[in-house]
């Protein structure tokens, strides 16, 4: 038997798939968006830009921005009971509106 190779993108066909109308060039607004410390964001991978992507097991999770490091952001996420820090490019983040009404 041949051993199956498991890479970083195993079983990610549907996570990395874009809708038909949103294919093509990436949005520059999302590429250059700014975050402040304490902002909440959702991890949503942009398949057209592979740099600064997070491990895909965290896809769809809400994270908190802690700091900026170069072009990317340090985000804190809870995985089970542990807090983990990820380096993510802003093109893979979607801002969450915090409505306190």
C-alpha positions as CSV (number, residue, x, y, z in Angstrom):
1,X,0.0,0.0,0.0
2,X,1.1,3.5,-0.7
3,X,1.0,6.0,2.2
4,X,-1.2,9.0,1.5
5,X,0.7,12.3,1.8
6,X,-1.0,14.9,4.0
7,X,0.0,18.4,3.2
8,X,-1.2,21.7,4.6
9,X,-4.2,21.8,2.2
10,X,-5.5,18.3,2.5
11,X,-9.3,18.1,2.2
12,X,-9.6,21.8,1.5
13,X,-11.3,21.7,-1.9
14,X,-14.5,23.5,-0.7
15,X,-12.8,25.8,1.7
16,X,-10.5,27.2,-0.9
17,X,-13.2,27.5,-3.6
18,X,-14.5,30.9,-4.7
19,X,-18.0,31.7,-6.0
20,X,-18.2,32.1,-9.8
21,X,-18.8,35.8,-9.7
22,X,-16.0,36.6,-7.3
23,X,-13.2,34.9,-9.2
24,X,-10.4,37.0,-10.8
25,X,-8.3,39.7,-9.3
26,X,-8.3,40.2,-5.5
27,X,-9.9,43.2,-3.9
28,X,-7.4,45.9,-3.1
29,X,-9.7,47.3,-0.4
30,X,-9.3,43.9,1.4
31,X,-5.6,43.7,0.7
32,X,-4.8,47.1,2.3
33,X,-7.4,47.1,5.1
34,X,-6.2,48.3,8.5
35,X,-7.0,46.8,11.9
36,X,-6.4,48.2,15.4
37,X,-5.5,46.3,18.5
38,X,-8.6,44.6,20.0
39,X,-10.6,44.5,16.7
40,X,-12.5,41.3,16.0
41,X,-12.2,39.6,12.6
42,X,-13.2,36.4,10.9
43,X,-10.7,34.1,9.3
44,X,-11.7,33.7,5.7
45,X,-9.0,32.5,3.3
46,X,-8.5,34.3,0.0
47,X,-7.5,31.5,-2.4
48,X,-5.9,33.8,-5.0
49,X,-3.3,35.0,-2.5
50,X,-1.4,32.2,-0.7
51,X,1.1,34.3,1.3
52,X,0.3,34.9,5.0
53,X,-2.5,32.3,5.1
54,X,-3.4,30.5,8.4
55,X,-3.8,26.8,9.0
56,X,-7.1,25.9,7.3
57,X,-8.5,24.1,10.4
58,X,-9.2,27.6,11.8
59,X,-11.3,28.6,8.8
60,X,-14.4,30.6,9.7
61,X,-13.3,31.3,13.3
62,X,-13.5,34.6,15.0
63,X,-10.2,36.1,16.2
64,X,-8.9,39.2,18.0
65,X,-6.2,41.3,16.5
66,X,-3.2,41.7,18.9
67,X,-0.5,43.5,17.0
68,X,0.9,44.3,13.6
69,X,4.1,42.6,12.4
70,X,5.3,43.8,9.0
71,X,2.5,43.5,6.5
72,X,0.6,40.9,8.6
73,X,-1.2,40.9,11.9
74,X,-0.9,38.8,15.0
75,X,-4.3,37.4,15.9
76,X,-5.3,35.5,19.0
77,X,-7.7,32.6,18.6
78,X,-9.0,30.0,21.1
79,X,-8.4,26.4,20.1
80,X,-10.2,24.3,22.7
81,X,-9.0,25.7,26.0
82,X,-5.7,27.1,24.7
83,X,-5.0,30.6,23.2
84,X,-3.0,30.5,20.0
85,X,-1.3,33.3,18.1
86,X,-1.4,33.2,14.3
87,X,0.3,35.5,11.7
88,X,-2.3,36.4,9.1
89,X,-2.2,38.7,6.1
90,X,-5.2,41.2,6.1
91,X,-6.5,39.8,2.8
92,X,-7.6,36.7,4.8
93,X,-9.4,38.7,7.5
94,X,-13.0,40.1,7.5
95,X,-13.9,42.8,10.0
96,X,-16.6,42.1,12.5
97,X,-18.9,45.0,13.4
98,X,-19.2,45.3,17.1
99,X,-22.7,46.9,17.7
100,X,-23.1,47.7,21.4
101,X,-26.7,48.9,21.5
